[in-house]
């Protein structure tokens, strides 16, 4: 393996990642399902079920609306249609596993924040074999929701770090607002669905992130140096 060096941009001890839409591509299986359900002859049994549920227009509108996609809302609607298993097919964005490995090798403390239940997230981390990279995992079980800065500050305290030495990386305005309220540096990602990154960039810019990555490759370049 090539020698790893840190980017000059990254003068931090702790990097806190959002989960869905930043590291974990939980939207892709839903997009595939929607596209199949909208075709004249659906090939996936779940797509046929979605067609018959009458909920396809609702989910499609959520994905097309120019607003932050709330995964919890999509999950609830899919559960109503008996399609909760769709999330079992979600994976990391390509290149994220290597990024986490290299950051870990560089000695950075890593933490994770998710708006979903701890059991779900821990199951996904176990399946993907990346849970060992994170010193702290904060989920919705704590009864707080973004953009409450207490969520992020709790992570900072648990990892025994300082807010001034912490970087928050996320895909939504809620992530950026939470970091701003906690007085924590922030970096945005704009590859949530793989389409229209310019729109997501415009949503994140008002929060003055250090940078916004249009792809995982760009995120790697921002967080990692080069040999």
C-alpha positions as CSV (number, residue, x, y, z in Angstrom):
1,X,0.0,0.0,0.0
2,X,1.2,3.5,-0.8
3,X,2.2,5.8,2.0
4,X,-0.7,7.8,3.3
5,X,-0.4,11.5,4.2
6,X,-3.1,13.8,5.5
7,X,-4.5,16.7,3.5
8,X,-3.6,20.2,4.7
9,X,-7.3,20.9,4.8
10,X,-7.8,18.3,7.5
11,X,-6.4,19.8,10.7
12,X,-8.8,17.8,12.9
13,X,-8.6,15.0,15.4
14,X,-12.2,13.8,15.1
15,X,-14.3,13.3,11.9
16,X,-18.0,12.7,12.4
17,X,-19.9,11.3,9.5
18,X,-23.6,11.3,8.7
19,X,-24.7,7.8,7.8
20,X,-27.5,7.7,5.2
21,X,-26.6,9.6,2.0
22,X,-23.0,10.3,3.1
23,X,-21.5,6.9,3.7
24,X,-24.4,4.5,3.2
25,X,-26.3,4.5,-0.1
26,X,-29.7,3.7,1.3
27,X,-31.4,5.6,-1.5
28,X,-30.1,3.6,-4.5
29,X,-32.3,0.5,-3.8
30,X,-35.4,2.8,-3.6
31,X,-34.5,4.5,-6.8
32,X,-34.1,1.1,-8.6
33,X,-37.5,0.0,-7.1
34,X,-39.2,3.2,-8.2
35,X,-37.8,3.0,-11.8
36,X,-38.9,-0.6,-12.1
37,X,-42.3,0.1,-10.7
38,X,-42.8,2.9,-13.2
39,X,-42.0,0.7,-16.2
40,X,-44.8,-0.9,-18.2
41,X,-43.8,-4.4,-17.1
42,X,-42.1,-4.5,-13.7
43,X,-39.4,-7.2,-13.3
44,X,-39.0,-7.1,-9.5
45,X,-41.8,-8.6,-7.3
46,X,-41.4,-5.7,-4.9
47,X,-42.0,-3.3,-7.8
48,X,-45.2,-5.1,-8.6
49,X,-46.2,-4.8,-5.0
50,X,-45.5,-1.1,-5.0
51,X,-47.6,-0.6,-8.1
52,X,-50.5,-2.3,-6.5
53,X,-50.1,-0.4,-3.2
54,X,-51.0,3.0,-4.7
55,X,-48.0,4.6,-2.9
56,X,-45.8,4.9,-5.9
57,X,-46.7,8.5,-6.7
58,X,-46.1,9.6,-3.1
59,X,-42.6,8.0,-3.0
60,X,-41.7,9.3,-6.4
61,X,-42.7,12.8,-5.4
62,X,-40.5,12.6,-2.3
63,X,-37.6,11.7,-4.5
64,X,-38.3,14.4,-7.1
65,X,-39.1,17.3,-4.7
66,X,-36.4,19.9,-4.3
67,X,-36.2,19.3,-0.6
68,X,-33.9,17.2,1.6
69,X,-34.9,13.6,1.3
70,X,-35.9,12.3,4.8
71,X,-35.1,8.6,4.8
72,X,-37.3,8.0,7.8
73,X,-40.3,9.2,5.8
74,X,-39.4,6.9,2.9
75,X,-38.9,4.0,5.3
76,X,-42.3,4.6,6.9
77,X,-44.0,4.6,3.5
78,X,-42.2,1.5,2.3
79,X,-43.1,-0.3,5.5
80,X,-46.8,0.6,4.9
81,X,-46.5,-1.0,1.5
82,X,-44.8,-4.1,3.0
83,X,-41.4,-3.2,1.4
84,X,-39.2,-2.6,4.4
85,X,-36.8,-5.3,3.1
86,X,-35.7,-3.0,0.3
87,X,-33.2,-1.5,2.7
88,X,-31.5,-4.8,3.1
89,X,-30.0,-4.4,-0.3
90,X,-28.3,-1.0,0.5
91,X,-24.5,-0.8,0.4
92,X,-21.8,1.8,1.1
93,X,-21.1,4.3,-1.7
94,X,-18.3,2.9,-3.8
95,X,-14.9,4.0,-2.3
96,X,-16.2,4.7,1.2
97,X,-14.8,1.6,2.7
98,X,-11.3,2.4,1.5
99,X,-11.7,6.0,2.7
100,X,-12.6,4.9,6.2
101,X,-9.7,2.4,6.2
102,X,-7.2,5.1,5.3
103,X,-8.5,7.7,7.7
104,X,-8.3,5.0,10.5
105,X,-4.7,4.2,9.4
106,X,-3.9,7.9,9.6
107,X,-5.0,7.9,13.3
108,X,-8.1,10.0,13.0
109,X,-10.9,9.3,15.4
110,X,-14.1,8.5,13.5
111,X,-17.7,8.8,14.7
112,X,-21.1,8.3,13.2
113,X,-24.5,10.0,13.5
114,X,-27.7,8.6,12.2
115,X,-31.4,9.6,12.4
116,X,-32.4,5.9,12.5
117,X,-32.6,3.4,15.3
118,X,-29.4,2.0,16.7
119,X,-30.3,-1.6,16.1
120,X,-30.8,-1.0,12.4
121,X,-27.5,0.9,12.0
122,X,-25.5,-1.5,14.0
123,X,-26.9,-4.4,11.9
124,X,-25.8,-2.6,8.7
125,X,-22.3,-1.8,10.2
126,X,-21.9,-5.4,11.2
127,X,-23.0,-6.7,7.7
128,X,-20.5,-4.3,6.1
129,X,-17.8,-5.1,8.6
130,X,-16.9,-1.4,9.2
131,X,-18.2,-0.9,12.8
132,X,-14.7,-1.1,14.2
133,X,-13.7,2.1,12.6
134,X,-16.0,4.2,14.7
135,X,-15.3,5.3,18.3
136,X,-18.8,6.5,18.8
137,X,-22.2,5.8,17.1
138,X,-25.1,8.1,17.9
139,X,-28.5,7.1,16.7
140,X,-32.1,8.3,17.1
141,X,-32.6,6.2,20.3
142,X,-31.2,9.2,22.2
143,X,-34.6,11.0,21.5
144,X,-32.9,13.9,19.9
145,X,-33.1,14.8,16.2
146,X,-31.0,16.9,13.9
147,X,-30.2,19.8,13.9
148,X,-30.0,19.7,17.8
149,X,-26.3,20.5,18.4
150,X,-26.4,18.4,21.6
151,X,-26.2,15.3,19.4
152,X,-22.9,16.3,17.9
153,X,-21.5,17.7,21.2
154,X,-22.4,14.5,22.9
155,X,-20.3,12.6,20.3
156,X,-17.4,15.1,20.9
157,X,-17.5,14.5,24.6
158,X,-17.7,10.7,24.4
159,X,-14.7,10.6,22.1
160,X,-12.9,12.9,24.5
161,X,-12.2,15.5,21.8
162,X,-12.7,19.2,21.3
163,X,-15.3,20.9,19.1
164,X,-12.6,23.0,17.6
165,X,-10.7,19.9,16.5
166,X,-13.8,18.2,15.0
167,X,-15.1,18.0,11.5
168,X,-18.7,17.1,10.6
169,X,-19.3,15.5,7.1
170,X,-22.9,15.2,5.8
171,X,-25.2,15.5,2.9
172,X,-28.0,17.6,4.3
173,X,-28.7,21.1,5.5
174,X,-29.7,19.5,8.8
175,X,-26.1,18.1,9.2
176,X,-24.6,21.5,8.4
177,X,-27.0,23.4,10.7
178,X,-26.2,21.0,13.5
179,X,-22.5,21.5,13.1
180,X,-22.8,25.3,12.9
181,X,-24.9,25.4,16.1
182,X,-22.3,23.2,17.8
183,X,-19.5,25.5,16.5
184,X,-18.0,22.6,14.6
185,X,-16.3,22.8,11.2
186,X,-18.3,21.1,8.4
187,X,-17.9,19.6,5.0
188,X,-20.8,18.7,2.6
189,X,-21.4,15.9,0.2
190,X,-23.6,16.3,-2.9
191,X,-23.8,12.8,-4.4
192,X,-26.9,11.6,-2.5
193,X,-28.8,10.2,-5.6
194,X,-26.0,10.5,-8.1
195,X,-28.0,13.1,-10.0
196,X,-28.2,16.9,-9.9
197,X,-25.3,17.6,-7.6
198,X,-25.6,21.3,-8.3
199,X,-29.0,21.4,-6.5
200,X,-27.5,19.8,-3.4
201,X,-24.6,22.1,-3.5
202,X,-26.9,25.1,-3.5
203,X,-28.7,23.7,-0.5
204,X,-25.4,23.3,1.5
205,X,-23.7,26.5,0.5
206,X,-25.6,28.8,2.9
207,X,-24.0,26.9,5.9
208,X,-20.5,27.8,4.7
209,X,-18.9,24.3,4.7
210,X,-15.2,24.1,4.2
211,X,-15.9,22.3,0.9
212,X,-18.6,20.3,-0.9
213,X,-17.7,17.0,-2.5
214,X,-19.6,16.1,-5.7
215,X,-18.5,12.5,-5.5
216,X,-16.8,10.0,-3.2
217,X,-13.6,10.5,-5.3
218,X,-13.8,14.2,-4.5
219,X,-14.4,13.5,-0.8
220,X,-11.4,11.2,-0.8
221,X,-9.3,14.0,-2.3
222,X,-10.5,16.5,0.3
223,X,-9.9,14.2,3.3
224,X,-6.8,12.4,2.2
225,X,-3.5,13.6,0.9
226,X,-1.6,11.9,-2.0
227,X,1.6,9.9,-2.0
